[in-house]
Amino acid sequence: MKSKMVSAVSLMIVGLALSACVVAGPGPVGRCGGAGWVPAHYGPEGAWHPGHCR
């Protein structure tokens, strides 16, 4: 009985850990007007740029 409880709790912890994945979407709809959405990227100098309208 105890091993089943430990297995169930372990499975729930793994399930919660895996459900925290973040999937990048196409960007905010309607905030860019006629411009396009540029996802987050590293620039030519190596600096990080968060997603933005262009």
C-alpha positions as CSV (number, residue, x, y, z in Angstrom):
1,M,0.0,0.0,0.0
2,K,2.8,2.4,0.9
3,S,4.7,1.8,-2.4
4,K,1.5,2.5,-4.4
5,M,1.1,5.8,-2.5
6,V,4.7,6.8,-3.1
7,S,4.3,5.9,-6.8
8,A,1.1,7.9,-7.1
9,V,2.7,11.0,-5.4
10,S,5.8,10.6,-7.6
11,L,3.6,10.5,-10.7
12,M,1.7,13.6,-9.7
13,I,5.0,15.5,-9.0
14,V,6.3,14.5,-12.5
15,G,3.0,15.5,-14.1
16,L,3.1,18.9,-12.4
17,A,6.7,19.5,-13.4
18,L,6.0,18.6,-17.1
19,S,2.8,20.7,-17.2
20,A,4.9,23.9,-16.6
21,C,6.2,23.9,-20.1
22,V,5.9,27.2,-21.9
23,V,5.1,27.2,-25.6
24,A,5.8,30.3,-27.6
25,G,2.8,31.6,-29.6
26,P,2.7,33.8,-32.6
27,G,2.6,37.0,-30.5
28,P,0.0,39.3,-29.3
29,V,-2.9,39.7,-31.7
30,G,-4.0,43.2,-32.5
31,R,-1.2,45.0,-30.7
32,C,1.0,45.4,-33.7
33,G,-1.6,47.1,-36.0
34,G,-0.3,46.6,-39.5
35,A,3.2,45.6,-38.4
36,G,4.5,42.1,-38.0
37,W,5.4,40.3,-34.8
38,V,9.1,39.5,-34.4
39,P,9.7,36.6,-31.8
40,A,12.4,36.9,-29.2
41,H,15.9,36.5,-30.6
42,Y,19.6,37.3,-30.1
43,G,20.8,40.3,-32.1
44,P,23.9,40.4,-34.3
45,E,26.0,41.7,-31.3
46,G,24.7,38.8,-29.1
47,A,22.2,40.9,-27.1
48,W,18.8,39.3,-26.2
49,H,15.8,41.1,-27.7
50,P,12.3,40.1,-26.4
51,G,9.5,39.7,-28.9
52,H,8.3,43.0,-30.4
53,C,6.4,44.5,-33.3
54,R,8.2,45.6,-36.4
